[in-house]
Amino acid sequence: MISKHPLVQEFPEFAEKIKDLYHHNEEFQVLMSSYNSLDNEIFEIEKGEIPLNDDELTHKRKDRVFLKDEIYSYLQKN
C-alpha cells in the first residue's frame, strides 16, 4: 500500500513535542521540512507520478529512514 509517513503518525508518543519543537526550534524545523519533502517525493514516485528507477527509489527510502532516526534521536534528547 502506498502511503505517506507523517512524523506524528510515526511517533505518536511525541506528537505534542513535535508540534512544539516545530514552532519553536529552527534546527528541528529544518529536519522536519527535509523529512516531509523527501516523504512527499517518495510518495509521488510510488504513485508513478515521478519516474525513477528502483535503485534510486531505494536510496531515497534509506535517506528517509536516516532522517527519521535523526529526528527520533532529537526528540529523545530535547
WODACOR-V625005 format. One record per residue. RES is the residue in one small letter. SS is DSSP state (hx for helix, st for strand, lp for the rest). PSI is psi in degrees with one decimal (none if undefined). Layout:
BEGIN
res=RES ss=SS psi=PSI
res=RES ss=SS psi=PSI
END
This chain:
BEGIN
res=m ss=lp psi=133.2
res=i ss=lp psi=126.7
res=s ss=lp psi=160.2
res=k ss=lp psi=164.6
res=h ss=lp psi=70.5
res=p ss=lp psi=144.2
res=l ss=hx psi=-37.0
res=v ss=hx psi=-32.1
res=q ss=hx psi=-36.4
res=e ss=hx psi=-35.7
res=f ss=lp psi=68.4
res=p ss=hx psi=-27.2
res=e ss=hx psi=-15.7
res=f ss=hx psi=16.0
res=a ss=hx psi=-49.7
res=e ss=hx psi=-39.7
res=k ss=hx psi=-38.8
res=i ss=hx psi=-47.1
res=k ss=hx psi=-44.5
res=d ss=hx psi=-49.0
res=l ss=hx psi=-38.9
res=y ss=hx psi=-35.3
res=h ss=hx psi=-14.6
res=h ss=hx psi=1.4
res=n ss=lp psi=112.2
res=e ss=hx psi=-38.4
res=e ss=hx psi=-42.5
res=f ss=hx psi=-37.1
res=q ss=hx psi=-42.4
res=v ss=hx psi=-45.5
res=l ss=hx psi=-47.7
res=m ss=hx psi=-40.0
res=s ss=hx psi=-41.4
res=s ss=hx psi=-44.8
res=y ss=hx psi=-49.3
res=n ss=hx psi=-40.9
res=s ss=hx psi=-46.7
res=l ss=hx psi=-41.0
res=d ss=hx psi=-43.5
res=n ss=hx psi=-42.1
res=e ss=hx psi=-45.3
res=i ss=hx psi=-41.7
res=f ss=hx psi=-45.6
res=e ss=hx psi=-38.8
res=i ss=hx psi=-46.6
res=e ss=hx psi=-32.1
res=k ss=lp psi=-10.8
res=g ss=lp psi=9.9
res=e ss=lp psi=-21.2
res=i ss=lp psi=118.9
res=p ss=lp psi=135.1
res=l ss=lp psi=142.9
res=n ss=lp psi=164.7
res=d ss=hx psi=-37.7
res=d ss=hx psi=-41.7
res=e ss=hx psi=-38.4
res=l ss=hx psi=-42.4
res=t ss=hx psi=-41.5
res=h ss=hx psi=-43.2
res=k ss=hx psi=-38.8
res=r ss=hx psi=-39.0
res=k ss=hx psi=-39.3
res=d ss=hx psi=-39.5
res=r ss=hx psi=-42.5
res=v ss=hx psi=-41.7
res=f ss=hx psi=-46.8
res=l ss=hx psi=-40.5
res=k ss=hx psi=-40.2
res=d ss=hx psi=-41.3
res=e ss=hx psi=-43.8
res=i ss=hx psi=-42.3
res=y ss=hx psi=-44.8
res=s ss=hx psi=-41.8
res=y ss=hx psi=-43.5
res=l ss=hx psi=-36.1
res=q ss=hx psi=-34.6
res=k ss=hx psi=-10.6
res=n ss=lp psi=none
END
